Amino acid sequence: ETGGAFDVTVGSLVNLWNFGPEQYDERVPSDELLQQTARRVGDGLFEARLDPPALKKLHPGVYVDLSAIAKGYGVDVVADFLKNQEVAHYMVEIGGEVRTRDLRGDGQPWRMGIETPTDSGRGIQTVLHLSDAALATSGDYRNFFEIDGRRFSHVVDPRTGRPIEHGLASVSVIAEHCIDADAYATALMVLGPEAGYNWALSRDMAVLMIIRDGENFIEKSTPGFDLFRKSTIQPEDSP
C-alpha cells in the first residue's frame, strides 16, 4: 500500500544503524555493508499464513521488526478487552499511543496533547478532543544521533536503507484502531512531508505533520485531522 515505505523486514537495517538490539562497531555503515544488508529486506522475502498463524522466511537472514505496530496492537487488545467487559468509558495508553471510547466519566471529551517535537524538554504542540478513536505519533526527535552536524534518525527508509533526512519531525494519525494509526504514522514519516501528505490526503486520513523550518516548526494537517483539534489550550490541559 505504501510502495515499500512500511516494511516489517527493515529490522536488519535498523540493527545496522545501531537503533535495534544488535549493535555494530561502525556508527555509519559503509555503502558495501548497506548493500549487503538491503538484500535481506523486502516484503517478498517472507510469507504469511493465517490458519494456523505463521510466518515463513524465504531468506535465512530476514529480520522481522514489528516495533512500528507493537504498541498500537497492545492498545487495541486492552481496549477490546475493556469493551468486552462492557466498560462504557475508557482511555488506553501505551507508550504514547492511545485509544478512547465514548466520553470521560464527567461527560467531557478526552483531551489528548500532541508533543512539540523538540530534542530537549517537553511541551504541547496542540490539543485534541478524542472520542471513539485512536491516536498514534511517530517522530525522529527522541532517538537519533548526530555526526559532523548531520542528523541520523532511528526512522529508517526500507527503500534506501538509510535514515530519513527530510524535515518531517513528527506525524500524528487518528484512526479507528490504534494498530492502523501506529503503522500509518511510521509510513508517513518515511514518505515525508510532501509525498506523505498527498498520500494521506488522497485517502481522507486524519493526519498532522510537524515539519522543521530552521529553529521553528510548521504544521501541515489534513481536513480530517482538524475536526478533532481544539483552537486553544485550556488551563486544565497543561501538564
LUMGU-369903 format. One record per residue (C-alpha): residue number from 1; residue in one letter; y, z, x. Coordinates in nm, 4 decimals, decimal comma. Layout:
BEGIN
pos=NUM code=A v=Y w=Z u=X
...
//
This chain:
BEGIN
pos=1 code=E v=0,0000 w=0,0000 u=0,0000
pos=2 code=T v=0,2404 w=0,0746 u=0,2880
pos=3 code=G v=0,1250 w=-0,2028 u=0,5196
pos=4 code=G v=-0,0203 w=0,0455 u=0,7669
pos=5 code=A v=0,2763 w=0,2839 u=0,7806
pos=6 code=F v=0,0469 w=0,5553 u=0,6433
pos=7 code=D v=-0,2900 w=0,5636 u=0,8188
pos=8 code=V v=-0,5113 w=0,8715 u=0,8468
pos=9 code=T v=-0,6754 w=0,7327 u=1,1631
pos=10 code=V v=-0,3493 w=0,7936 u=1,3521
pos=11 code=G v=-0,4960 w=1,1173 u=1,4919
pos=12 code=S v=-0,5802 w=0,9680 u=1,8334
pos=13 code=L v=-0,2176 w=0,8619 u=1,8796
pos=14 code=V v=-0,0835 w=1,1977 u=1,7597
pos=15 code=N v=-0,3017 w=1,3683 u=2,0196
pos=16 code=L v=-0,1976 w=1,1201 u=2,2880
pos=17 code=W v=0,1684 w=1,2139 u=2,2348
pos=18 code=N v=0,0709 w=1,5847 u=2,2544
pos=19 code=F v=0,1544 w=1,6617 u=1,8925
pos=20 code=G v=-0,2077 w=1,7298 u=1,7968
pos=21 code=P v=-0,4719 w=1,9851 u=1,9006
pos=22 code=E v=-0,5815 w=1,7763 u=2,2010
pos=23 code=Q v=-0,3421 w=1,7790 u=2,4969
pos=24 code=Y v=-0,2851 w=1,5202 u=2,7709
pos=25 code=D v=-0,1269 w=1,5551 u=3,1137
pos=26 code=E v=0,1311 w=1,2809 u=3,0586
pos=27 code=R v=0,4123 w=1,3683 u=2,8192
pos=28 code=V v=0,4912 w=0,9996 u=2,7644
pos=29 code=P v=0,1740 w=0,7898 u=2,7832
pos=30 code=S v=0,1587 w=0,4621 u=2,9722
pos=31 code=D v=0,1539 w=0,1292 u=2,7904
pos=32 code=E v=-0,2048 w=0,0759 u=2,9055
pos=33 code=L v=-0,3179 w=0,4085 u=2,7601
pos=34 code=L v=-0,1320 w=0,3356 u=2,4365
pos=35 code=Q v=-0,3079 w=0,0012 u=2,4013
pos=36 code=Q v=-0,6475 w=0,1596 u=2,4657
pos=37 code=T v=-0,5848 w=0,4324 u=2,2099
pos=38 code=A v=-0,4487 w=0,1911 u=1,9489
pos=39 code=R v=-0,7901 w=0,0227 u=1,9357
pos=40 code=R v=-0,9205 w=0,3368 u=1,7671
pos=41 code=V v=-0,6554 w=0,3262 u=1,4933
pos=42 code=G v=-0,6717 w=0,1275 u=1,1703
pos=43 code=D v=-0,7818 w=0,1834 u=0,8119
pos=44 code=G v=-1,0539 w=-0,0785 u=0,8596
pos=45 code=L v=-1,2318 w=0,1449 u=1,1106
pos=46 code=F v=-1,3903 w=0,3747 u=0,8554
pos=47 code=E v=-1,5464 w=0,3566 u=0,5113
pos=48 code=A v=-1,5162 w=0,5983 u=0,2215
pos=49 code=R v=-1,7838 w=0,6845 u=-0,0303
pos=50 code=L v=-1,7085 w=0,8758 u=-0,3482
pos=51 code=D v=-2,0558 w=0,9732 u=-0,4701
pos=52 code=P v=-2,1556 w=1,1765 u=-0,2848
pos=53 code=P v=-1,8242 w=1,2106 u=-0,0964
pos=54 code=A v=-1,8426 w=1,0961 u=0,2643
pos=55 code=L v=-1,6518 w=0,9171 u=0,5397
pos=56 code=K v=-1,8285 w=0,6869 u=0,7851
pos=57 code=K v=-1,6749 w=0,5915 u=1,1189
pos=58 code=L v=-1,7126 w=0,2272 u=1,2178
pos=59 code=H v=-1,5877 w=0,3106 u=1,5690
pos=60 code=P v=-1,7028 w=0,6265 u=1,7512
pos=61 code=G v=-1,3508 w=0,7031 u=1,8724
pos=62 code=V v=-1,1871 w=0,7168 u=1,5285
pos=63 code=Y v=-0,9982 w=1,0444 u=1,4788
pos=64 code=V v=-0,9070 w=1,1144 u=1,1169
pos=65 code=D v=-0,5922 w=1,3256 u=1,0747
pos=66 code=L v=-0,5279 w=1,4476 u=0,7198
pos=67 code=S v=-0,2349 w=1,6754 u=0,8031
pos=68 code=A v=0,0042 w=1,4469 u=0,6117
pos=69 code=I v=-0,1660 w=1,5308 u=0,2825
pos=70 code=A v=-0,3325 w=1,8672 u=0,3503
pos=71 code=K v=-0,0533 w=2,0930 u=0,2264
pos=72 code=G v=0,0128 w=1,8738 u=-0,0770
pos=73 code=Y v=-0,3563 w=1,8752 u=-0,1627
pos=74 code=G v=-0,3682 w=2,2542 u=-0,1272
pos=75 code=V v=-0,0709 w=2,2937 u=-0,3598
pos=76 code=D v=-0,2393 w=2,0770 u=-0,6234
pos=77 code=V v=-0,5639 w=2,2734 u=-0,6019
pos=78 code=V v=-0,3825 w=2,6028 u=-0,6612
pos=79 code=A v=-0,1638 w=2,4535 u=-0,9354
pos=80 code=D v=-0,4626 w=2,3085 u=-1,1187
pos=81 code=F v=-0,6436 w=2,6416 u=-1,0925
pos=82 code=L v=-0,3476 w=2,8228 u=-1,2476
pos=83 code=K v=-0,3234 w=2,5635 u=-1,5228
pos=84 code=N v=-0,6942 w=2,6043 u=-1,5996
pos=85 code=Q v=-0,6330 w=2,9797 u=-1,6244
pos=86 code=E v=-0,3669 w=2,8978 u=-1,8867
pos=87 code=V v=-0,0776 w=3,0206 u=-1,6721
pos=88 code=A v=0,2223 w=2,8701 u=-1,8509
pos=89 code=H v=0,4897 w=2,9042 u=-1,5816
pos=90 code=Y v=0,4347 w=2,8766 u=-1,2085
pos=91 code=M v=0,5720 w=2,7557 u=-0,8792
pos=92 code=V v=0,3187 w=2,6946 u=-0,6000
pos=93 code=E v=0,4408 w=2,6511 u=-0,2421
pos=94 code=I v=0,2516 w=2,5890 u=0,0810
pos=95 code=G v=0,4493 w=2,5181 u=0,3967
pos=96 code=G v=0,7492 w=2,3845 u=0,2082
pos=97 code=E v=0,5582 w=2,1594 u=-0,0325
pos=98 code=V v=0,5874 w=2,2729 u=-0,3938
pos=99 code=R v=0,4715 w=2,2027 u=-0,7478
pos=100 code=T v=0,6082 w=2,3588 u=-1,0647
pos=101 code=R v=0,5029 w=2,3919 u=-1,4249
pos=102 code=D v=0,7450 w=2,4392 u=-1,7117
pos=103 code=L v=1,0449 w=2,6702 u=-1,6583
pos=104 code=R v=1,0772 w=3,0099 u=-1,4952
pos=105 code=G v=0,9956 w=3,3197 u=-1,6950
pos=106 code=D v=1,3653 w=3,3621 u=-1,7809
pos=107 code=G v=1,3846 w=3,0124 u=-1,9295
pos=108 code=Q v=1,5773 w=2,8644 u=-1,6348
pos=109 code=P v=1,4625 w=2,5670 u=-1,4282
pos=110 code=W v=1,3023 w=2,6263 u=-1,0923
pos=111 code=R v=1,5665 w=2,5786 u=-0,8219
pos=112 code=M v=1,4453 w=2,4099 u=-0,5050
pos=113 code=G v=1,6554 w=2,3799 u=-0,1925
pos=114 code=I v=1,6145 w=2,0877 u=0,0464
pos=115 code=E v=1,6861 w=2,1907 u=0,4031
pos=116 code=T v=1,9585 w=2,0363 u=0,6163
pos=117 code=P v=1,7642 w=1,8617 u=0,8972
pos=118 code=T v=1,9279 w=2,0346 u=1,1925
pos=119 code=D v=1,7417 w=2,1219 u=1,5115
pos=120 code=S v=1,8726 w=2,4783 u=1,5130
pos=121 code=G v=1,9466 w=2,7103 u=1,2251
pos=122 code=R v=1,8665 w=2,6600 u=0,8607
pos=123 code=G v=2,0894 w=2,5511 u=0,5752
pos=124 code=I v=2,0634 w=2,3960 u=0,2296
pos=125 code=Q v=2,1500 w=2,0279 u=0,2029
pos=126 code=T v=2,1092 w=2,0071 u=-0,1738
pos=127 code=V v=1,9509 w=2,1949 u=-0,4643
pos=128 code=L v=1,7242 w=2,0521 u=-0,7322
pos=129 code=H v=1,6145 w=2,1551 u=-1,0784
pos=130 code=L v=1,2393 w=2,1017 u=-1,0773
pos=131 code=S v=1,0105 w=2,1308 u=-1,3784
pos=132 code=D v=0,6602 w=1,9875 u=-1,4219
pos=133 code=A v=0,6916 w=1,8038 u=-1,0924
pos=134 code=A v=0,6054 w=1,8295 u=-0,7229
pos=135 code=L v=0,8293 w=1,8031 u=-0,4171
pos=136 code=A v=0,7404 w=1,7315 u=-0,0542
pos=137 code=T v=0,9603 w=1,6788 u=0,2507
pos=138 code=S v=0,8810 w=1,5152 u=0,5830
pos=139 code=G v=1,1183 w=1,5347 u=0,8789
pos=140 code=D v=1,1488 w=1,5000 u=1,2554
pos=141 code=Y v=1,3753 w=1,7977 u=1,3214
pos=142 code=R v=1,1180 w=2,0759 u=1,3757
pos=143 code=N v=0,8586 w=1,9166 u=1,6031
pos=144 code=F v=0,9889 w=1,6890 u=1,8778
pos=145 code=F v=1,0725 w=1,6735 u=2,2474
pos=146 code=E v=1,3449 w=1,5042 u=2,4489
pos=147 code=I v=1,3301 w=1,3356 u=2,7887
pos=148 code=D v=1,6438 w=1,1924 u=2,9527
pos=149 code=G v=1,8298 w=1,2107 u=2,6221
pos=150 code=R v=1,5605 w=1,0214 u=2,4335
pos=151 code=R v=1,4078 w=1,1905 u=2,1310
pos=152 code=F v=1,0336 w=1,1714 u=2,0632
pos=153 code=S v=0,9341 w=1,2782 u=1,7112
pos=154 code=H v=0,5943 w=1,4052 u=1,6003
pos=155 code=V v=0,6012 w=1,1335 u=1,3323
pos=156 code=V v=0,4030 w=0,8537 u=1,4969
pos=157 code=D v=0,4080 w=0,4992 u=1,3599
pos=158 code=P v=0,0431 w=0,3853 u=1,3412
pos=159 code=R v=0,1561 w=0,0229 u=1,3642
pos=160 code=T v=0,3303 w=0,0613 u=1,7017
pos=161 code=G v=0,1527 w=0,3647 u=1,8427
pos=162 code=R v=0,4867 w=0,5269 u=1,9205
pos=163 code=P v=0,7033 w=0,7976 u=1,7624
pos=164 code=I v=0,9648 w=0,6706 u=1,5207
pos=165 code=E v=1,3055 w=0,6018 u=1,6743
pos=166 code=H v=1,5268 w=0,5159 u=1,3770
pos=167 code=G v=1,7921 w=0,7509 u=1,2434
pos=168 code=L v=1,5965 w=0,8911 u=0,9499
pos=169 code=A v=1,5904 w=1,2715 u=0,9833
pos=170 code=S v=1,4040 w=1,3687 u=0,6659
pos=171 code=V v=1,2592 w=1,2293 u=0,3451
pos=172 code=S v=1,2011 w=1,4252 u=0,0244
pos=173 code=V v=0,9860 w=1,2830 u=-0,2529
pos=174 code=I v=0,9397 w=1,4053 u=-0,6105
pos=175 code=A v=0,6167 w=1,3075 u=-0,7833
pos=176 code=E v=0,3740 w=1,4338 u=-1,0462
pos=177 code=H v=0,1238 w=1,5520 u=-0,7859
pos=178 code=C v=0,2058 w=1,7114 u=-0,4530
pos=179 code=I v=-0,0576 w=1,5207 u=-0,2563
pos=180 code=D v=0,1208 w=1,1971 u=-0,3523
pos=181 code=A v=0,4652 w=1,3331 u=-0,2697
pos=182 code=D v=0,3332 w=1,4565 u=0,0663
pos=183 code=A v=0,1785 w=1,1225 u=0,1608
pos=184 code=Y v=0,4749 w=0,9146 u=0,0459
pos=185 code=A v=0,7222 w=1,1348 u=0,2349
pos=186 code=T v=0,5330 w=1,0688 u=0,5581
pos=187 code=A v=0,5003 w=0,6966 u=0,4877
pos=188 code=L v=0,8722 w=0,6634 u=0,4159
pos=189 code=M v=0,9584 w=0,8485 u=0,7374
pos=190 code=V v=0,7640 w=0,5795 u=0,9229
pos=191 code=L v=0,9091 w=0,2879 u=0,7252
pos=192 code=G v=1,2652 w=0,4045 u=0,7963
pos=193 code=P v=1,5974 w=0,4178 u=0,6115
pos=194 code=E v=1,6164 w=0,0505 u=0,5143
pos=195 code=A v=1,2622 w=-0,0742 u=0,4568
pos=196 code=G v=1,1535 w=0,2663 u=0,3270
pos=197 code=Y v=1,4394 w=0,2943 u=0,0805
pos=198 code=N v=1,3821 w=-0,0553 u=-0,0569
pos=199 code=W v=1,0082 w=0,0129 u=-0,0811
pos=200 code=A v=1,0701 w=0,3333 u=-0,2790
pos=201 code=L v=1,3340 w=0,1697 u=-0,4985
pos=202 code=S v=1,1002 w=-0,1140 u=-0,5931
pos=203 code=R v=0,8502 w=0,1460 u=-0,7174
pos=204 code=D v=1,1031 w=0,3580 u=-0,9112
pos=205 code=M v=1,0292 w=0,6574 u=-0,6898
pos=206 code=A v=1,2424 w=0,9725 u=-0,6746
pos=207 code=V v=1,3422 w=0,9886 u=-0,3073
pos=208 code=L v=1,6146 w=1,1456 u=-0,0946
pos=209 code=M v=1,6663 w=1,0246 u=0,2608
pos=210 code=I v=1,8877 w=1,2132 u=0,5059
pos=211 code=I v=2,0000 w=0,9893 u=0,7909
pos=212 code=R v=2,1627 w=1,0884 u=1,1197
pos=213 code=D v=2,5103 w=0,9495 u=1,1818
pos=214 code=G v=2,6216 w=1,0949 u=1,5147
pos=215 code=E v=2,6732 w=1,4660 u=1,4523
pos=216 code=N v=2,6745 w=1,4168 u=1,0749
pos=217 code=F v=2,4242 w=1,3258 u=0,8058
pos=218 code=I v=2,4305 w=1,0549 u=0,5399
pos=219 code=E v=2,2360 w=1,0951 u=0,2159
pos=220 code=K v=2,0632 w=0,7989 u=0,0565
pos=221 code=S v=1,8938 w=0,8706 u=-0,2763
pos=222 code=T v=1,7264 w=0,6687 u=-0,5471
pos=223 code=P v=1,8442 w=0,6944 u=-0,9097
pos=224 code=G v=1,5212 w=0,8742 u=-0,9985
pos=225 code=F v=1,5930 w=1,1498 u=-0,7489
pos=226 code=D v=1,9489 w=1,2056 u=-0,8711
pos=227 code=L v=1,8160 w=1,3094 u=-1,2124
pos=228 code=F v=1,6834 w=1,6274 u=-1,0515
pos=229 code=R v=1,9872 w=1,7086 u=-0,8398
pos=230 code=K v=2,2481 w=1,9767 u=-0,9024
pos=231 code=S v=2,6071 w=1,8878 u=-0,8268
pos=232 code=T v=2,6862 w=2,2199 u=-0,6614
pos=233 code=I v=2,5018 w=2,5149 u=-0,5101
pos=234 code=Q v=2,5436 w=2,8263 u=-0,7215
pos=235 code=P v=2,5757 w=3,1710 u=-0,5562
pos=236 code=E v=2,2259 w=3,2670 u=-0,6695
pos=237 code=D v=2,0871 w=2,9608 u=-0,4894
pos=238 code=S v=2,1873 w=3,0909 u=-0,1470
pos=239 code=P v=1,9094 w=3,2289 u=0,0760
//
